[in-house]
Amino acid sequence: MSHRRSSFQSNDLFPREIDIEVCLKTLKIYQKIEGDVNCVVWDASLVLAKYLETMCQNKPEFLSSIRVLELGSGLGVVGLTAATLGAQVTLTDLPEALPLLRLNINENKSKISSMGGYAIAESLVWGDSTSQILKEEFDIIVLADCVYYEEALDPLVQTLQCFTNTITKKPTMYLTQEMRDSEVQKRLWTKFFEKLNEIFNVEQIPEEEQHKNYRSPDILLFKITKK
Ligand SMILES: C[S@@+](CC[C@H](N)C(=O)[O-])C[C@H]1O[C@@H](n2cnc3c(N)ncnc32)[C@H](O)[C@@H]1O
């Protein structure tokens, strides 16, 4: 499969540049003018990417050479930021999201490798217990804005559980979620949050510990570990 920009209609795509100040690199992320939820950069991904950057500012080795998994990567802002900060990252999403995700990996490859990082994209449908990725172990799992429809709640929790029922590594998860002002979204979030709390230790990261320019009362950030 080709991941070159020419595989897409050039007038379908427009780039967004995201500065990673701590290492003076700028990611170029292609979005689609029209498309599904996986074709745009969501604010929750910027909050999480910038939180990772803040962590690296305080502790430069935070992501160096560690294995990171991103769920529901979309265009890959979080995973690509982690890779540019030195992590070995597997970005995942539905099969239909992979061509644009891989194009974005390709676009930023040289910046990532110059920082000692690595990024690859694979399909991972939440709840699919046959995925080969479930056999792998990760140090950190990241996910941004992935709680937005009912049918995905149980499969998403199940997938998080699979990645924490591991032998060697006990991953820490970082999750951001935008709280949208709709009754449906509030109900979904409450249900998801109850499930998370049953299984995991869930700690909300206060805004003052987040990036000073990329935080918002509407976007919650959590650190999650196995009980
Ligand atoms: C709102 S978007 C967020 C994308 C990205 N994390 C961001 O914040 O920019 C939700 C993402 O979850 C992915 N997704 C939805 N259902 C999924 C499923 N069942 N398995 C895997 N990925 C899924 C979508 O394709 C999409 O990329």
Ligand as a Chemical Component Dictionary entry (heavy atoms), coordinates in Angstrom:
data_LIG
# 
_chem_comp.id                   LIG 
_chem_comp.type                 NON-POLYMER 
_chem_comp.pdbx_formal_charge   0 
_chem_comp.three_letter_code    LIG 
# 
loop_
_chem_comp_atom.comp_id 
_chem_comp_atom.atom_id 
_chem_comp_atom.alt_atom_id 
_chem_comp_atom.type_symbol 
_chem_comp_atom.charge 
_chem_comp_atom.model_Cartn_x 
_chem_comp_atom.model_Cartn_y 
_chem_comp_atom.model_Cartn_z 
_chem_comp_atom.pdbx_ordinal 
LIG C1  C1  C 0  -12.566 11.554 18.021 1  
LIG S1  S1  S 1  -11.354 10.636 17.160 2  
LIG C2  C2  C 0  -9.868  11.047 18.037 3  
LIG C3  C3  C 0  -8.651  10.874 17.166 4  
LIG C4  C4  C 0  -7.341  11.316 17.818 5  
LIG N1  N1  N 0  -7.058  10.528 18.996 6  
LIG C5  C5  C 0  -7.389  12.783 18.174 7  
LIG O1  O1  O 0  -7.675  13.095 19.353 8  
LIG O2  O2  O -1 -7.172  13.625 17.289 9  
LIG C6  C6  C 0  -11.628 8.943  17.709 10 
LIG C7  C7  C 0  -10.716 7.931  17.056 11 
LIG O3  O3  O 0  -11.050 6.611  17.506 12 
LIG C8  C8  C 0  -11.058 5.735  16.397 13 
LIG N2  N2  N 0  -11.977 4.622  16.688 14 
LIG C9  C9  C 0  -13.316 4.686  16.822 15 
LIG N3  N3  N 0  -13.832 3.473  17.071 16 
LIG C10 C10 C 0  -12.792 2.618  17.107 17 
LIG C11 C11 C 0  -12.693 1.210  17.335 18 
LIG N4  N4  N 0  -13.783 0.475  17.563 19 
LIG N5  N5  N 0  -11.474 0.647  17.324 20 
LIG C12 C12 C 0  -10.358 1.423  17.093 21 
LIG N6  N6  N 0  -10.386 2.746  16.859 22 
LIG C13 C13 C 0  -11.597 3.353  16.872 23 
LIG C14 C14 C 0  -11.542 6.604  15.249 24 
LIG O4  O4  O 0  -11.247 6.063  13.985 25 
LIG C15 C15 C 0  -10.842 7.907  15.544 26 
LIG O5  O5  O 0  -9.572  7.973  14.980 27 
# 
loop_
_chem_comp_bond.comp_id 
_chem_comp_bond.atom_id_1 
_chem_comp_bond.atom_id_2 
_chem_comp_bond.value_order 
_chem_comp_bond.pdbx_ordinal 
LIG C1  S1  SING 1  
LIG S1  C2  SING 2  
LIG S1  C6  SING 3  
LIG C2  C3  SING 4  
LIG C3  C4  SING 5  
LIG C4  N1  SING 6  
LIG C4  C5  SING 7  
LIG C5  O1  DOUB 8  
LIG C5  O2  SING 9  
LIG C6  C7  SING 10 
LIG C7  O3  SING 11 
LIG C7  C15 SING 12 
LIG O3  C8  SING 13 
LIG C8  N2  SING 14 
LIG C8  C14 SING 15 
LIG N2  C9  SING 16 
LIG N2  C13 SING 17 
LIG C9  N3  DOUB 18 
LIG N3  C10 SING 19 
LIG C10 C11 SING 20 
LIG C10 C13 DOUB 21 
LIG C11 N4  SING 22 
LIG C11 N5  DOUB 23 
LIG N5  C12 SING 24 
LIG C12 N6  DOUB 25 
LIG N6  C13 SING 26 
LIG C14 O4  SING 27 
LIG C14 C15 SING 28 
LIG C15 O5  SING 29 
# 
